[in-house]
Amino acid sequence: MKPTLLDCTLRDGGNQNDWQFTATDVHTIVSTLDAARVDVIEVGYRGGSGSKSSATAGPSAHCTPEYLAALPAVSHAELAVMVVPTVCPVTAMDDLPDSPVSLVRIAAYPWNIDGVPEYVRAVRALGLKVGVNLMAVSYTTLEQLAEVAAVVAGEAPDVFYIADSFGALTPDDVRRRIELLAERLPTPLGIHAHNNLGLAAANAVAGLDAGVSWLDASLCAMARGAGNLATEQAAAFLTAWPKYDTHADLPLVCEAAEYVAEQVLPRPMTVRRAEIAAGINDHHFYFQDRIEKISARHGLDPWEVGRRIGAARPRKVLDETVEDVCRELAGQTEHTNGGDA
Amino acid sequence: MKPTLLDCTLRDGGNQNDWQFTATDVHTIVSTLDAARVDVIEVGYRGGSGSKSSATAGPSAHCTPEYLAALPAVSHAELAVMVVPTVCPVTAMDDLPDSPVSLVRIAAYPWNIDGVPEYVRAVRALGLKVGVNLMAVSYTTLEQLAEVAAVVAGEAPDVFYIADSFGALTPDDVRRRIELLAERLPTPLGIHAHNNLGLAAANAVAGLDAGVSWLDASLCAMARGAGNLATEQAAAFLTAWPKYDTHADLPLVCEAAEYVAEQVLPRPMTVRRAEIAAGINDHHFYFQDRIEKISARHGLDPWEVGRRIGAARPRKVLDETVEDVCRELAGQTEHTNGGDA
């Protein structure tokens, strides 16, 4: 089996550096990965990532026509962009057929999946390939995932991804979700894994075992928080593993990764306490800092506060969301202490 | 299932810092992991690691009676030391019953497994628990592994580990080896995984699926090269995964890992080109630097030189071993070029 390896360094990796890749970075990453025969290179978001920093974000957060026109020519790889329907109007994709991009990935949360079919049809009408990425998949039960699948099944996208945005899934969770989707969707499946529990590779492997044929990865695991499956590690294990096959030239993929390690990443990606806390508590890593600061102000355990936040499966976590949880928890603690006294 | 989690930071991690842990490091690591209820804490090698730097190595490379006597008292964890029969005489273990150590792990390569039974019996005679760690397991075929198992089967050690010293195994390789051992050994099985292909966690998970009940790990993955499965990541995924259970208190394990990240490791563990090359080529990481230097001198591709070294499965790689491979490879290249001309 020859999985399709998709590198998303310039897109998801941009969460680490506010998409401030230089023109040299973009040129080196795209041309080295193309020479290495990585199947798909995702060059950024079209029209913004939807995260707060979008206004200050660098070129690969927007993928303007000028940015796309300046990309180096590719010989092997397909180029992709990601579109988030809640921030990018459907008509803002109209110029993409004039660009070197041939695949558009539509990213949505379970709670706004209904907006996706219109985008899938629009991309198809432009003559481009289209993928759908379901973010925050750990927030859906199997029943809810089946409902999501029903929304996109009729559109038959070229690939349907589950994204473990919070790095909260175990390999068993992945297996159950992929098996369910394989029964309900006529399309190839993909997995975008995050490493908060150190399971990015184990989850990718479980996905492959269960029927996934597309793997997301980023050089040096570059992405928010604990990062993704590392492209060079994915290329390495696909090369080492007899039952898999890969187009990728491992030494050249490693060359691209060395460039990112030395020229792009301010420090290596790590799985530290904060990343683990977000993964185990099942919430977005970018809420973790807020949870720690507000918990400290209340003298509360940030692990317990985070656990309650994740269990509530909030769509957004604002300061007041955390304040509310802290006040509730403090009240219960006082009450318990009172009872003991 | 409640796997036994063994932290080997002070032993295998010492390969990163020549075992130069300060008394404070040792005290903090042991007492924090004990409070976190990690099952076993390996506090070092008794009598040397067998690697070149042993003469200059710090306290946990030797585990003198004084070092062991100075360890903090533990309430939950068992303490272990590792013994390498080729560097530590069997009688050098005689004082261990007077120490807080209750488990001795005997480490051997497939080619010196015959020396192990004497050590197992000696440890048993001292009234201590005993484990056997088979290093370089990727150098054994399944048939050879069966022969190794036959040598130790009669001794019935308390645990038998496979150590993927070169980080070269895939999850399928682990599964096949564990299934074979489970059929042939009446003892609990363990896995010591290295992360050269980014598969330390995936291999540990495959091991657990196939019947492993002991997991080696080290804080922040601290060990030579790409390092081990990280203890805090192991504790995290065992906590997150309903079918497993763990004694470990995750926030406290993370506290121990933060200490190592901030006070012990000069930089985070990474899986860079050199680590991947050693893993994919199936040889010890500490030969990689030599392979790169000598290949460069000959103007040869270090990936190809490394591949030939690993394929030869050498017990030691000296400068002249690499020189020989380079001369052979250069000869073939010249010959091929000559034929083309």
Boltz contact constraints between the chains, C-beta under 6 A:
constraints:
  - contact:
      token1: [A, 170]
      token2: [B, 240]
      max_distance: 6.0
  - contact:
      token1: [A, 170]
      token2: [B, 241]
      max_distance: 6.0
  - contact:
      token1: [A, 171]
      token2: [B, 205]
      max_distance: 6.0
  - contact:
      token1: [A, 197]
      token2: [B, 236]
      max_distance: 6.0
  - contact:
      token1: [A, 197]
      token2: [B, 237]
      max_distance: 6.0
  - contact:
      token1: [A, 197]
      token2: [B, 240]
      max_distance: 6.0
  - contact:
      token1: [A, 198]
      token2: [B, 201]
      max_distance: 6.0
  - contact:
      token1: [A, 198]
      token2: [B, 230]
      max_distance: 6.0
  - contact:
      token1: [A, 198]
      token2: [B, 233]
      max_distance: 6.0
  - contact:
      token1: [A, 199]
      token2: [B, 201]
      max_distance: 6.0
  - contact:
      token1: [A, 199]
      token2: [B, 237]
      max_distance: 6.0
  - contact:
      token1: [A, 201]
      token2: [B, 198]
      max_distance: 6.0
  - contact:
      token1: [A, 201]
      token2: [B, 199]
      max_distance: 6.0
  - contact:
      token1: [A, 201]
      token2: [B, 202]
      max_distance: 6.0
  - contact:
      token1: [A, 202]
      token2: [B, 201]
      max_distance: 6.0
  - contact:
      token1: [A, 202]
      token2: [B, 202]
      max_distance: 6.0
  - contact:
      token1: [A, 202]
      token2: [B, 205]
      max_distance: 6.0
  - contact:
      token1: [A, 205]
      token2: [B, 171]
      max_distance: 6.0
  - contact:
      token1: [A, 205]
      token2: [B, 202]
      max_distance: 6.0
  - contact:
      token1: [A, 230]
      token2: [B, 198]
      max_distance: 6.0
  - contact:
      token1: [A, 233]
      token2: [B, 198]
      max_distance: 6.0
  - contact:
      token1: [A, 233]
      token2: [B, 271]
      max_distance: 6.0
  - contact:
      token1: [A, 236]
      token2: [B, 197]
      max_distance: 6.0
  - contact:
      token1: [A, 236]
      token2: [B, 276]
      max_distance: 6.0
  - contact:
      token1: [A, 236]
      token2: [B, 280]
      max_distance: 6.0
  - contact:
      token1: [A, 237]
      token2: [B, 197]
      max_distance: 6.0
  - contact:
      token1: [A, 237]
      token2: [B, 199]
      max_distance: 6.0
  - contact:
      token1: [A, 240]
      token2: [B, 170]
      max_distance: 6.0
  - contact:
      token1: [A, 240]
      token2: [B, 197]
      max_distance: 6.0
  - contact:
      token1: [A, 240]
      token2: [B, 280]
      max_distance: 6.0
  - contact:
      token1: [A, 241]
      token2: [B, 170]
      max_distance: 6.0
  - contact:
      token1: [A, 251]
      token2: [B, 303]
      max_distance: 6.0
  - contact:
      token1: [A, 254]
      token2: [B, 273]
      max_distance: 6.0
  - contact:
      token1: [A, 254]
      token2: [B, 276]
      max_distance: 6.0
  - contact:
      token1: [A, 258]
      token2: [B, 273]
      max_distance: 6.0
  - contact:
      token1: [A, 268]
      token2: [B, 268]
      max_distance: 6.0
  - contact:
      token1: [A, 268]
      token2: [B, 270]
      max_distance: 6.0
  - contact:
      token1: [A, 270]
      token2: [B, 268]
      max_distance: 6.0
  - contact:
      token1: [A, 271]
      token2: [B, 233]
      max_distance: 6.0
  - contact:
      token1: [A, 273]
      token2: [B, 254]
      max_distance: 6.0
  - contact:
      token1: [A, 273]
      token2: [B, 258]
      max_distance: 6.0
  - contact:
      token1: [A, 276]
      token2: [B, 236]
      max_distance: 6.0
  - contact:
      token1: [A, 276]
      token2: [B, 254]
      max_distance: 6.0
  - contact:
      token1: [A, 280]
      token2: [B, 236]
      max_distance: 6.0
  - contact:
      token1: [A, 280]
      token2: [B, 240]
      max_distance: 6.0
  - contact:
      token1: [A, 303]
      token2: [B, 251]
      max_distance: 6.0
